[in-house]
Amino acid sequence: MKYYIALYQKLKEIYFSESSNENDLVLICPSLRLYEMEDLELLKPQSLITDPSKIAGSILKKQQVSYELNSLPSSDKYWDLNPNNTLFDSYREILNHAGVKELEKGLEALLAAGDEILIRNGKDTPEYKVYIKHLKEYEKQLTFIEDHLVQVDENMAEEDKKNWEDQLTLLNLRKDMILANWKVKGYKDVIEKALQAQNKLSETDRFLDLLQSVKNYFDASEKTDVTALSAIHDIHFIPYDFMENESGWNNLFLDKNELELLFTKAKEDSKQLPTQILDIEYDEQYIESVEFEYAFIHLKRGWFNKQIFNSTLFRWDESQAVSDGKT
């Protein structure tokens, strides 16, 4: 197991030298998992499985491998197959308990206030019309300034340049006066606050639609047969043909001294490896060197939508954090 840990240490170093994502977590897998070439062939996109005799087998193989690769680590030190704690199930559980920030805290009131100041009896309010009038005047002044700026010429005579600068100063003063007048007489702050409320409601609607859409997708998948479930269990590798494409594969040779040094380095950083893995021993005295090819393969899950978690409207009130690997 010592040299297995050494290889893990080397691959981890290579990965972090190429990755710019500081939040990536590299974990060792203590159990051996081997996939035959014929198994990997079945993991190609379903559209590329043209042999009718392999279509059903491909779906079942993707389902099996997705359960394995979607296992969530029960520790922050190593990863292994855990059928009782999968990303799919945890994601569904999160969706079932997720809330929306501020939904119950007055958005309806904001909508009502926005309607009152923006639209009344199905028509634009006088306040909104005044706001638009001042807005157009302000935009017109900005256009004057832009037109004046393009007239500058580095070959201008000093007197012409002075006149140009004086005109620019006057145009900017005029712009500031229009803006001040807009704030005092054009209901600028009131109208824009109402518009922000309307935009907030639109953002909330989009988030709710996304949340409900994903929930419906999960519900529908559980009521259908295994063929329809392939959409959930399908896993997309990037590159999709890594099993037969030589591009992206790299050769690595490590002699005995390098292996010993890498193992020592991994052991010194023992907080990253559990003792039950460090203590596993095999008879490796006859190993003089190790040579193999490796590639980093990205896994994309079509059913996993991280926009939900990245949204500022996502609310989580449960006792366990979303990212603790248990929720």
N, C-alpha and C positions, 0 to 999 in steps of 0.2 A: 504493500500500500504506500510505502515511502516514495517510490518513484511515480506512482499515480498522482500523489500530492505534488510532487515536483513538476510534473507536466501541467497540473492545474495552475500552479503558481506562475509558470512561464506563460501560459495562455492568458491568464488574467493580466499580466504585465503588458502583453502585446495588445490586448483588447483596450486597456485604458490608455495606451499610447496612441491609439487610433480614434478613441471616442472622446467627444467634447461634452458629453452629458455627465455631469458630476453626480447625478442622482441614480445612475445605473448601479445595480447590485449584482455582483458576480458571485455565484454560489457553487460549491462543489457538490457533485452527486455521488454518494458513496456506493450506490448499487450499479451493477453493470447492465447497460442496455444496448443491445445490438439489433440493427435492422438490416435485413438482407436487401440486396439490390431489387429483388422483385417486390419487396414491401415498399421501398422508396418510389418505385415506378407508380404504385397505386396512389401516391400522395400528390401526383400532378393535378393541376386544375381539372375539374370534372369535364370540361369541354374538350380536353385533350385525351381523354380516355375513349378511344374509338372502338376498341374491341368489345363487342356486346357481352362477351363472356366475363369481362373484367369490371363491368360497370357496377354491379351489386357489390362485388368484392372491394372495389375502390371506396364506395360509400361506407362500408363496414370498417375498412382499415382506417379511413379518416376519423370515424367515430372513436375507434380504439385509441389512436394516437392523440386525438384531441383531448380525450380524458387524461391521458398521461401528461401531455405538455401543458394542459390547463390546470394541473395541480398547483395549489398555492403552497409555498413553503411554510412549514409549521415552526420554523426557526429562522433567525436571521443569519445563521452560520452555514446551513447546507440546505439543499433541495432534494426531495425524493418524491416518488409517487404517493399521492395522498387522495384516494378516491372520495374520502369524506369531506374534503375541503377543496373544491374546485373553483376556479375563477368564474365559470358560468353560473354556478349556484350562488356564489357570493354577490356577483353583479346583479342577479335577479333579486336577491334579498335587499340589496342597497336600493334598487329601484322601487321596491315595495314600501320602503320606509323613508325614502327621500322626501323632503319638503321644499317649498319655495319661499325664499326670503321675502318678507314684507307683503306677502300676498294677503295676510290677514291684518295688516297694519295700516290700512287707510288708502290703498290704491283706488278703492271705489270712491272714496271721498275726493281723491285727487282728480279722478275722472269727472266727477260731478262739478268740481270747481273749474276744471278745464272747459267743460261744456258751457258753463255759465259765462265765462269771460271770452270764449272763442266763438261759440255758436249759441244763438238764442232764437227759439221758434223756427229752427231750421235754416236760419240765415246768419251770415257773419255779423258779429256785434259791432256797434259803432267804435268801441275801443280797439277791436281787432283791425278795423278799416284804417283807423288813425295810425296804428302800429305799422301797417303795410305801407302807408303813405310816407312815414318817416324812414322806413327801411329803404324804400326806393330812392329817396333823396340822398341817403347816406351812400348807397351803392353808386349813385350817379357821381358823387363827389370823389369816390375812390377811382372811378374811371377817369375823371379829369386828372387826378394825380398820376395814374399809370401812363396816360397819354403824354403828360409833361415829362415824365422820367425818360421816355424813349427819345425825347428830343435833345437830350444832352449830347454834346460833341466835344471830344477831348481837344479838338483843334479850335474851339471857340476863343474869340478874343476875350481879354480879361473883363472888359465892360459887359459883353454879352453874357459871360459866365456869371457875373455879379447879378445881372437882371434875372437870369434863370434861377439862381438861388433864392432871390427875393420872392419871385413868383411861387416857388415851391414852398417857401415859408408861409405865404399867404394861403395857399391851397390847403396846407396842413392845419392852419388855424381855422379855416372854414370847416374842415372836416371835424375838428374838435368841437366847434360850436354846434354843428349839426348833431353830433353824438350827444352832447349835453342837452340839447333841446329835445332829442328823442327820448332821453331818460326822464326828463321832467314832464313833457307834454304828450309823449307817444306811448305811454304805458309799457315801456320796454321791459322792465323787470317783471311786471305782472304777467304779461303775455308769454314771455320766454319761460317763466316758471310753469305756466299751464302747458306749454308745448313740451317741456321736459317730462311732465307727468304723462302726457299722451304717448311720448316715445317710450317711457318706462313701461307703460301698459303694453305697448306693442312688443317690447322685448320679453315681457312676461308671457304674453300669448305664445310667442315663438318657442320659449323654453317649455311651456306646458304642452304644446303640440309635440315637441321632440320627446319629452318624457313619456307622454301617453303613447306615442307611436312605437317606441322601443318596448314598452310594457305590452302592448297589443301583439307585437312580434313574438315576444316570449310566450304569451298565452296561447297564441295560435300554434306555435311550434310544438307545444306539449299535447295538443289535441289531434295531431296528425301522425301519419305513419313514418317509418324510418327514412323513406325517400325524401319526404318533405323536410324531415329533420336534418337532412344533409346541409341545409343552409346554415343551421346553427353549428353543426359539428365540423363543417368545412374549415380547413385551415389553409391559409395562403402563404407559401414560402417565397421569400425574395432573396435570390433569384428562384423562380419557380422550377427551373430545370437544373438545380444544383447537383442532382445525383448523376447527371451525365455531361454537364458542361464543365470543362477544365478551368475556365476563367474563374478567378476568385479563390482557387485552391493554392496553398502555399506549402512548401516543403520545410520541415524542421528536423535538424539533427542535433542531438544532445549526447555528449559523452558522459562517462560515469562521474567525472569530477563536477561537471555542470549540474548533473542531477543531484549530487550530494549538496552542492551549494544552494540550489533552489529549494531543496527540502529543508535545509537549515533556516533559510530565509522565511519559509512558510511557517516553520515551527516557532521562530522568534515572534512572529505575528500571530501567536496562537489564539488570540481573542477572536480571530476570524475563522478559526477551525475548532470544532468540538473535540474534546480529548478522546471520545470514543472512536473518532476517525483517525486521529493521530496515533492511537495505540494499536490499530489494526496492523498486523505484521504478516508479510509473506516472505518466502525465501527468494530474495532478489540478488543474492551474492554473485550469481553467474551472469547477471545482466551487465554488459560492458558499455552499451550505448542504446539509444532509442532513436528511431527515425520514423517519421510519419508525415502525412499531409493533413492540413486542417483548413477549415473555412468557417467564417462567421455567417450564419444564416439568420435572416430576420423572419419573424413570424407575425403575420397580420391576421387578426380575427375580424371578419366582416361584421359580426354582430356586436362588437364592443365599440361604443361611442363615447370617447373621452370628453366630448364637448359638454356633456352633462356635468361632469365634475369640474371642468374649467370655468363654467358659468358663474358669475357673481351672484346669481339667484339660487344656486344650489345650497340647500340647508340640510344639516345633519344633526339631529338631536339625540341620537342613541348614545348609550354609555361608552361603547367601544368605538374607537376611531376607524374611519374607513380604511386607512392604510396599515392597520396593525396585523393583517394577514389572517384574522380570525372572523371578522365581520362578514 
